[in-house]
């Protein structure tokens, strides 16, 4: 299933301002990069919903190779603009229909995306397919349901601006969702940001 056109339009239109929007949560993201680097050390990595490539660019020195993808051509154009690493490749891909063979990657990263796509369980099934047995899914997600009042107000205005929000999870609800869809959560940390950011590392559950 493809992302609905209006959702792609939102990200295409906002590609230029995306990094400015994320900058105020820099401390939380720096902590997240520190958590990710040891997991991707010398590994082949796929990142979905890379946006402007901020995570990929911050961790690429640790990884063996990163394929960083997004559904928005404008986001990918922005990401490519200052990519200086031969180990990092950006491309436009649909996370529901990935062009990669089964068990292609050691690590898959999907950050702040599962709550904004329709049918996130389908995205998880596709991730499961391309991830090697014994590989790791890193899936940090904004858990909006735990917002303070000001967070709720901000979320309301983001929704008015067209920000696509499909799932509102509290941290424990999000972890339960992952477990119900065939993942064992091996690590979770809630990072303090504009919205609570639940960092998670998962491995495939035994079927």
C-alpha positions in Angstrom: 0.0 0.0 0.0 1.4 3.4 -0.9 1.4 6.4 1.3 -1.7 8.6 0.5 -0.8 11.4 -1.9 -1.7 14.1 0.6 0.8 12.7 3.1 3.5 12.7 0.5 2.6 16.3 -0.4 3.0 17.4 3.3 6.5 16.0 3.4 7.4 17.3 0.0 6.3 20.8 0.9 8.0 20.8 4.3 11.3 19.2 3.3 13.2 22.5 3.4 12.1 23.4 7.0 12.2 20.0 8.5 15.7 20.2 10.0 14.8 23.6 11.6 11.7 22.0 13.1 13.8 19.1 14.6 16.7 21.3 15.8 15.0 22.3 19.1 15.1 18.6 20.2 18.8 18.3 19.4 19.8 17.0 22.9 17.3 14.1 22.6 18.5 13.3 19.1 22.2 13.4 20.1 21.4 10.9 22.9 19.6 8.7 20.3 22.6 8.8 17.9 24.7 7.6 20.9 22.4 4.7 21.4 22.3 3.7 17.7 26.0 3.9 16.9 27.1 0.7 18.7 24.2 -1.3 17.3 25.1 -0.4 13.7 28.9 -0.8 14.1 30.3 -2.5 10.9 26.7 -3.5 9.9 24.7 -3.1 6.7 21.8 -0.8 7.6 18.5 0.2 5.9 16.8 3.3 7.1 13.1 3.9 6.2 11.5 7.4 6.3 15.0 9.0 6.5 13.6 12.5 5.9 16.6 14.8 5.2 19.0 12.0 6.3 19.9 13.4 9.7 20.1 10.1 11.5 22.0 8.3 8.7 24.5 11.2 8.4 25.2 11.1 12.2 25.7 7.3 12.4 27.3 6.5 9.0 30.9 6.5 10.3 30.0 3.6 12.6 28.2 1.5 9.9 29.6 -0.6 7.1 26.9 0.8 4.6 23.6 2.6 4.9 20.7 2.5 2.4 18.6 5.5 3.5 15.1 5.8 1.9 12.0 8.0 2.0 8.8 8.2 0.0 9.3 11.9 -0.6 11.5 12.9 -3.6 12.0 16.4 -2.1 13.2 15.0 1.2 15.7 12.7 -0.6 16.9 15.6 -2.8 17.5 17.6 0.4 19.3 14.6 2.0 21.6 14.1 -1.0 22.6 17.8 -1.0 25.3 17.5 1.7 26.0 13.8 1.7 29.8 13.4 1.9 30.0 9.6 2.6 30.6 6.9 0.0 29.0 4.5 2.6 25.7 6.3 2.5 23.2 5.9 -0.4 19.8 7.8 -0.6 16.9 6.7 -2.7 13.1 7.2 -3.0 11.3 4.0 -1.8 7.9 2.9 -0.6 8.3 1.2 2.8 5.4 -1.1 2.1 7.0 -2.5 -1.1 10.8 -2.5 -0.7 13.0 -3.6 -3.7 15.4 -5.6 -1.5 15.8 -9.3 -1.2 14.7 -11.2 1.9 17.2 -10.9 4.8 19.3 -8.2 3.2 20.2 -6.1 6.2 21.7 -6.5 9.7 19.8 -3.5 11.0 16.7 -1.6 10.0 15.9 1.9 11.4 12.5 3.4 11.2 12.4 6.6 13.2 9.3 8.7 13.9 7.3 7.0 11.1 5.2 4.2 12.4 2.7 6.6 14.0 2.2 8.6 10.8 1.6 5.8 8.2 -1.6 4.0 7.6 -1.4 0.3 8.6 2.0 0.4 10.4 1.7 -3.4 10.9 2.2 -3.8 7.1 5.4 -1.8 7.3 6.6 -4.0 10.2 5.9 -7.1 8.1 8.0 -5.7 5.2 10.8 -4.8 7.7 10.7 -8.3 9.0 11.2 -9.7 5.5 14.3 -7.7 4.6 15.9 -8.0 8.1 18.3 -10.9 8.7 17.5 -13.4 11.3 19.2 -12.2 14.4 19.1 -8.6 13.0 17.9 -5.6 14.9 15.0 -3.2 14.3 15.6 0.3 15.8 12.2 2.0 15.9 12.3 5.3 17.9 8.8 6.9 17.8 7.1 10.0 19.2 4.6 8.7 21.8 2.1 11.5 21.5 -0.5 10.1 23.9 1.7 11.0 26.9 1.9 14.6 26.0 1.6 17.4 28.5 -1.1 19.9 27.9 1.3 22.1 25.8 2.3 19.0 23.9 -1.4 18.3 23.1 -1.9 21.9 21.9 1.2 21.6 19.7 -0.1 18.3 18.3 -3.5 19.9 17.6 -1.9 22.7 15.6 0.4 20.3 13.7 -2.7 18.4 12.7 -4.3 21.6 11.5 -1.2 22.2 9.4 -1.7 18.9 7.7 0.8 16.8 9.7 -0.4 13.2 9.1 -0.9 11.4 12.4 -2.5 7.9 12.3 -1.6 6.4 15.7 -1.5 8.0 19.1 0.4 5.7 21.4 1.7 6.1 25.0 5.1 4.4 25.4 3.7 1.1 26.8 1.0 1.0 24.2 3.7 1.4 21.5 5.8 -1.4 22.9 2.7 -3.6 23.1 2.0 -2.9 19.5 5.5 -4.0 18.5 5.2 -7.2 20.6 1.8 -8.0 19.0 3.3 -7.8 15.6 6.1 -10.3 16.1 8.9 -8.4 17.8 10.7 -8.9 21.0 11.7 -5.5 22.6 15.2 -5.9 23.9 15.7 -2.3 24.9 13.5 0.8 25.4 14.3 4.3 26.7 12.0 7.3 26.8 13.9 10.4 25.7 12.7 13.9 26.7 11.8 16.0 23.7 8.9 18.3 22.5 7.0 15.0 22.4 8.1 12.0 24.5 10.4 9.9 22.2 10.4 6.2 22.9 13.6 4.7 21.6 13.3 0.9 21.0 15.5 -1.9 19.8 13.7 -5.1 18.7 14.5 -8.6 17.4 12.2 -10.9 15.6 10.1 -13.0 17.9 10.1 -16.8 17.5 7.1 -17.7 15.4 
